Amino acid sequence: MSIPVLLVLCQPDGTIAQVLQDSAAWTAAKPVSIYDLLDPESVLKAQDFMATVSREGFALNWELRFLSGTRNETWEFCGFHTECGIHLAAKPLSDTTLLQTALSEINSDLVNSQRQLAQQTIRLQQMNRANMSHTTFLENLYTATQAVVGELESEAILQRIAEHIVRLLPNVTAVSILTEHSTAERSQPTAGMTLPLKMSAKQHGQLHLSGVFSEEDQRRAEIFITAANTALSNAALVSHIHEESITDPLTGAYNRRGWSDLGQREVARVHRSGHPMSVVMLDIDHFKSINDTWGHTLGDEVLISLVSRVEANLRDIDILGRYGGEEFIVLLPETDHRAAVQVAERLRSTIAATPIIAQPQQLSITISLGIVTLSPEEPTTFEQLTEMADTALYQAKRTGRNRLVSAPTSFG
């Protein structure tokens, strides 16, 4: 069954420049503006959406209502701002696959930008045919552009920038890249030039080149950094979409897709490395009574606070996910059963000892936990591990709550 999709290229004021795909025939009446397609109550929100795309470079997951004849449907919009205009992608609210379609469209736009850059390179070659060094620059520029655009992770793109900038500009004596995540001490830059590194129109850092440069060197560096910044913006969008797809929107813990993928990798690591891992399943005791007494908004605050406290008592390599409702799963790599019991008891006692401040209430809660450990010689799957941990959890519930129970098959 085909997926209803609307893909259009708009100007920032909403004027439709080109309809790329419209499988639901929303544009059959040939509207002038994207606002012509919408329910009047959605127009102000749509204007905010377009302003966000223009300002931030992209926007995701905006719900807007179409209105045409007797049809009145809510669709989900995402947008990406490029030099060609604003690319809009929309899908029915019940469909979850359009983000990948939008990403495909954005990647297509990236190819078009690359083609335009190649055309600029050709014109530059014609203007400087007498200068043989320019030919070398053009060849290196094409190679460098292909290298950075071919990467989808920002760290890899930054590495390619550093590798290729010295080939484009022979006068470079040193390359320094400082980003918002850099841990190195920021010293006063030496003589040379500094170029901005941007992700979706936002400053991401700086590329500083040491050396003595001419105006032509500056122009060449700016041509290359434009392509590099386009690749960085694309990488940021890919990372954002991936992060949303594996994260629980309420608590920030991994969702089922996220922790399940990571759990299967950890089980494979156990059998490959010969080191054990443990799984802890935990559940808030009497959580239903909290929702029934104080409401779901306060219940959500309790869940958020619980995740924060659990994360504070885990290592960086440990994995916390939301199993469902008020039940959570903790993956403990490189952890035998004895160590897992210590972690679980620390979590239990910490949660029980300190009330949760959920305005306007101060609530004392407890948790029950189930533990299972996988040893390298056991052919157990990750799904079987979670079932055993869940069974142990419910045994802890049945035997009094506020306690931990180990699955009978786990051992350290």
Number of C-alpha atoms within 10 A of each C-alpha: 3 5 13 15 23 23 22 20 22 22 18 16 14 18 16 20 16 12 14 14 14 16 12 13 13 17 20 8 10 12 13 13 16 22 19 18 19 20 16 14 10 17 18 11 15 21 16 12 22 26 17 17 23 22 14 15 20 23 20 18 15 16 19 22 20 20 17 15 5 6 8 12 14 18 20 20 24 23 29 28 25 20 7 13 15 25 24 25 27 25 25 21 17 9 13 12 12 21 21 12 15 23 19 12 18 21 15 12 17 18 13 13 17 18 12 12 19 16 12 13 19 12 12 14 17 11 11 12 12 10 10 10 10 15 17 12 18 18 12 17 24 15 14 22 23 15 18 26 22 13 17 18 16 18 12 15 21 20 12 20 21 16 14 18 20 15 16 21 18 12 16 19 12 13 15 12 18 17 16 9 8 10 8 8 7 8 6 6 12 12 12 16 17 17 16 18 23 21 21 24 17 13 13 17 17 16 19 20 26 18 16 12 16 9 8 9 16 15 11 17 19 14 15 20 21 17 20 25 23 22 27 27 24 24 22 18 21 16 15 12 15 12 13 14 16 19 19 19 11 11 19 16 23 24 21 18 14 21 22 18 12 16 24 14 12 20 24 15 17 20 17 10 11 13 17 24 24 28 28 29 30 29 25 22 18 14 19 14 11 16 15 10 11 12 12 13 10 18 20 17 16 23 20 16 16 20 17 14 14 18 16 11 14 17 10 8 10 14 20 23 25 25 22 12 12 19 20 23 25 23 23 24 22 18 21 20 21 12 14 24 22 11 16 25 16 15 22 21 14 16 21 15 11 13 14 19 14 16 9 8 11 11 13 12 20 21 26 27 31 28 28 30 28 27 22 18 11 12 11 13 13 20 11 11 23 22 14 23 27 25 19 25 27 19 20 22 22 10 11 10 20 19 20 25 24 23 20 12 10 19 15 15
